[in-house]
Structure formats: C-alpha cells, structure tokens
C-alpha cells in the first residue's frame, strides 16, 4: 500500500495541490521528508522500529526530541484543506 501511495496519490494529488496552491499566492515551499534517500531508508526499516506500542511515529518523535517543542511532537494531525 505504501508503494502504491507513493507512486499514485502523492505525486498526482497531494503534491500537485500543494504546488498549485502555493504558486497561486506567490509562496515558495518545500514538502517535508521527500528526499528519495530518506524515503528509501525509512522504507527499509523493520516494522519493530516503525510501530512501537501502537504509536506509528515513535521513531520520528525520538529523532525530533530536543529539536522541536514538546507540543509540536504530541499535537494531533491537522488536515490539508484546500479552499473551495
């Protein structure tokens, strides 16, 4: 499923909308965590590191601890909403 998502929905929907919305308002952005070396590295990690006690982003939180404020590490997801 991850491979299918990376090859279809991500480039054809999510990134396209992000790019169009920002270009329409003259904003230059860089989508986070899309360096192919990082994606390939993470895809090769064992599930025991990716999923810890039901927490899907455990490894990311461990890596970002001390770099981001605690409220950023633990806040709920916020959806990407496009106007209209």
Secondary structure, 3 states (H helix, E strand, C coil): CHHHHHHCHHHHHHHHHHHHHHHHCCCCCCCCCCCHHHHHHHHCCCHHHHCECCECCHHHHHHHECCECHHHHHCCCCCCCCCC
